[in-house]
Structure formats: C-alpha cells, structure tokens
Amino acid sequence: MAALPTVLIFGSATAITTASQFSLFIALNICKLGDALRRSLHDHAVQIAYFPLPRNVRRDAISFVSGVVKPFAEAFAAAAVVLLSPWLSAQSFLFLVAVVCLLWLAVTQILWRKTSTTLSVGEDSKAR
C-alpha cells in the first residue's frame, strides 16, 4: 500500500528539484507510473486490508469507503486544486503533494501495524 505514495513523492521531488524539460518529462512519467501502480497494486492491497473484518462489516465498509469517502475525497482534492492554484506556484503545489503523500505513508504504516497486530492476535486465538 506504500508503493503509490512513494512513487508520487519521488515524482514530485524530481519535478521540484529539476528545471529542464527532460527532467520534467521524467517526473511526469514517474507520476504516470503511480497511476499504473494504483490500478494494479494499490486498489487490490486496499481490498485485502478489509479481509480481517467480518463479512457483513467488510461489505458495509467497502461500500461506504468506495461510495462515500473516496468520491468526497476526490471532490475535495479537485476543489482544493482549483481554489489554491491562483496562490500556489507549481513548485509549491508539488511540495504540498509531497507533504500529503508523506502523511499518507505515515497513516499507512500506522494502519499496517494495527492490522498486523489484529491478525496475529486472531491467529493466536485460533491456535488455542
């Protein structure tokens, strides 16, 4: 689940630190790789993260996140880009993207630790 934010951080950092057109081309392709990773790895990893939940709770959680939270977050992000674009330079915006991705990585690590703990406790209780 950390592949997508890591690639986005790397792409943003590349775009921030370079000024040539070729470097910008490389940065954009790195970010496009992030889109491919989202479709191939990230979305599936998120689905696997729901697995420890009981079946009825899992269905409700997936429906709520996919149907409410994700569209709201995408709309919020789009509105933020539109509203902040007059005041932020391209480099400032890329820095903001990198900061948000670092927060995303931190939350992913926290959730991974909690999920790992929950799974190991569940396996210990099944072994008894």
ZAMARGU-4260 file (C-alpha; in steps of 0.2 Angstrom, whole numbers, plus 5000, padded with zeros to 4 digits):
<rodrens>
0) 5000/5000/5000 | 5015/5011/5001 | 5020/5010/4983 | 5008/5023/4976 | 5013/5037/4989
5) 5031/5033/4987 | 5031/5035/4968 | 5021/5051/4970 | 5034/5058/4982 | 5048/5053/4971
10) 5039/5061/4956 | 5036/5077/4965 | 5053/5078/4972 | 5060/5076/4954 | 5049/5089/4947
15) 5053/5101/4961 | 5072/5099/4961 | 5075/5100/4942 | 5072/5113/4929 | 5075/5105/4912
20) 5061/5100/4901 | 5068/5082/4900 | 5068/5081/4919 | 5050/5087/4919 | 5046/5073/4907
25) 5054/5060/4918 | 5044/5067/4933 | 5028/5066/4924 | 5032/5048/4918 | 5036/5044/4936
30) 5019/5050/4942 | 5010/5041/4927 | 5019/5025/4934 | 5010/5030/4950 | 4993/5029/4941
35) 4998/5011/4934 | 5003/5006/4952 | 4986/5012/4959 | 4976/5002/4946 | 4987/4986/4948
40) 4994/4986/4966 | 4986/4999/4977 | 4967/4996/4974 | 4970/4977/4977 | 4980/4980/4993
45) 4966/4991/5000 | 4954/4977/4996 | 4965/4965/5005 | 4966/4977/5020 | 4947/4974/5023
50) 4949/4955/5024 | 4951/4954/5043 | 4934/4962/5045 | 4919/4951/5047 | 4910/4948/5031
55) 4895/4959/5034 | 4905/4973/5041 | 4918/4971/5027 | 4904/4974/5014 | 4897/4989/5023
60) 4915/4996/5025 | 4919/4994/5007 | 4903/5001/5001 | 4904/5016/5012 | 4923/5020/5008
65) 4920/5017/4989 | 4903/5025/4988 | 4905/5040/5000 | 4923/5043/5007 | 4933/5041/4991
70) 4921/5052/4979 | 4921/5065/4993 | 4940/5065/4995 | 4942/5066/4976 | 4930/5081/4975
75) 4938/5089/4990 | 4956/5087/4982 | 4949/5094/4965 | 4941/5109/4974 | 4957/5112/4983
80) 4967/5112/4967 | 4955/5124/4959 | 4955/5136/4974 | 4973/5135/4978 | 4980/5136/4960
85) 4980/5156/4959 | 4991/5157/4975 | 5002/5142/4973 | 5017/5141/4961 | 5020/5124/4953
90) 5034/5120/4964 | 5024/5125/4980 | 5010/5114/4974 | 5022/5099/4971 | 5029/5102/4988
95) 5011/5101/4995 | 5008/5085/4986 | 5024/5078/4993 | 5019/5083/5011 | 5002/5075/5009
100) 5010/5059/5002 | 5022/5058/5017 | 5006/5059/5028 | 4998/5046/5018 | 5014/5035/5021
105) 5013/5038/5040 | 4995/5033/5041 | 4998/5018/5030 | 5012/5012/5042 | 5000/5015/5057
110) 4986/5005/5050 | 4998/4992/5044 | 5004/4990/5062 | 4987/4989/5069 | 4981/4977/5056
115) 4996/4966/5058 | 4993/4966/5077 | 4975/4961/5075 | 4979/4947/5063 | 4992/4940/5074
120) 4981/4941/5089 | 4967/4932/5079 | 4979/4918/5073 | 4985/4916/5091 | 4967/4914/5097
125) 4963/4901/5083 | 4979/4891/5088 | 4972/4888/5105
</rodrens>
